[in-house]
Amino acid sequence: MTTVVLDATLRSKLNGLAEQVELCDESGETLGYCVPVAEYTRLLYASIKIPFSEEEIASRMAEKGGRSLAEILADLEKQ
């Protein structure tokens, strides 16, 4: 991702970026959209599909067994 640093003039045109802003060129052609960080994060997480139901997750969390992190690390060090 490219980072663009805004000067005070351009930043003031964004009105604090409290809502989505459409970015256009001189002819009015839309170049893209700029969204506040909170909205970007919300949209990003909204697009993620969890492949497990709530019941499956609860069932797996309730299962006993497995290995401790120390045991896993010890096995990895042996390799």
C-alpha positions as CSV (number, residue, x, y, z in Angstrom):
1,M,0.0,0.0,0.0
2,T,1.2,3.5,-0.8
3,T,1.2,6.2,1.9
4,V,0.4,9.7,0.9
5,V,1.1,12.5,3.4
6,L,-1.5,15.3,3.3
7,D,-0.7,18.9,3.7
8,A,-3.0,21.1,5.8
9,T,-4.9,22.4,2.8
10,L,-5.8,19.0,1.4
11,R,-6.5,17.8,4.9
12,S,-9.0,20.6,5.5
13,K,-10.8,19.6,2.2
14,L,-11.4,16.2,3.7
15,N,-13.5,17.7,6.5
16,G,-11.8,15.6,9.2
17,L,-12.7,12.5,7.2
18,A,-15.7,11.9,9.4
19,E,-17.4,10.1,6.5
20,Q,-16.6,8.5,3.1
21,V,-15.0,11.0,0.6
22,E,-15.1,10.6,-3.2
23,L,-11.9,11.6,-4.9
24,C,-12.2,13.1,-8.4
25,D,-9.9,14.5,-11.0
26,E,-10.4,18.0,-12.6
27,S,-12.9,16.6,-15.1
28,G,-15.1,15.1,-12.4
29,E,-14.0,11.5,-13.1
30,T,-14.1,9.4,-9.9
31,L,-10.6,8.2,-9.0
32,G,-11.5,6.4,-5.8
33,Y,-12.9,6.7,-2.3
34,C,-11.4,7.5,1.0
35,V,-13.0,6.1,4.2
36,P,-12.2,6.8,7.9
37,V,-10.1,4.1,9.6
38,A,-13.1,2.9,11.7
39,E,-15.2,2.4,8.6
40,Y,-12.4,0.7,6.7
41,T,-11.9,-1.7,9.6
42,R,-15.6,-2.4,9.9
43,L,-15.9,-3.1,6.1
44,L,-12.8,-5.4,6.2
45,Y,-14.1,-7.5,9.1
46,A,-17.6,-7.6,7.6
47,S,-16.2,-9.3,4.5
48,I,-14.6,-12.2,6.5
49,K,-16.6,-15.4,6.6
50,I,-16.0,-17.7,9.5
51,P,-16.2,-21.3,8.3
52,F,-17.5,-22.6,11.7
53,S,-20.8,-22.2,13.5
54,E,-21.0,-20.8,17.0
55,E,-21.8,-24.3,18.2
56,E,-18.7,-25.8,16.5
57,I,-16.5,-23.2,18.1
58,A,-18.0,-23.7,21.5
59,S,-17.6,-27.5,21.2
60,R,-13.9,-27.2,20.2
61,M,-13.2,-24.8,23.0
62,A,-14.8,-27.3,25.5
63,E,-12.6,-30.2,24.3
64,K,-9.9,-31.3,26.7
65,G,-6.5,-32.5,25.7
66,G,-3.9,-31.2,23.4
67,R,-0.3,-30.1,24.2
68,S,1.1,-27.2,26.0
69,L,3.1,-24.6,24.1
70,A,6.2,-25.7,26.0
71,E,5.7,-29.2,24.6
72,I,5.2,-28.0,21.1
73,L,8.3,-25.8,21.3
74,A,10.3,-28.7,22.7
75,D,9.3,-30.8,19.7
76,L,10.2,-28.1,17.3
77,E,13.7,-27.6,18.9
78,K,14.4,-31.3,18.3
79,Q,13.9,-30.9,14.5
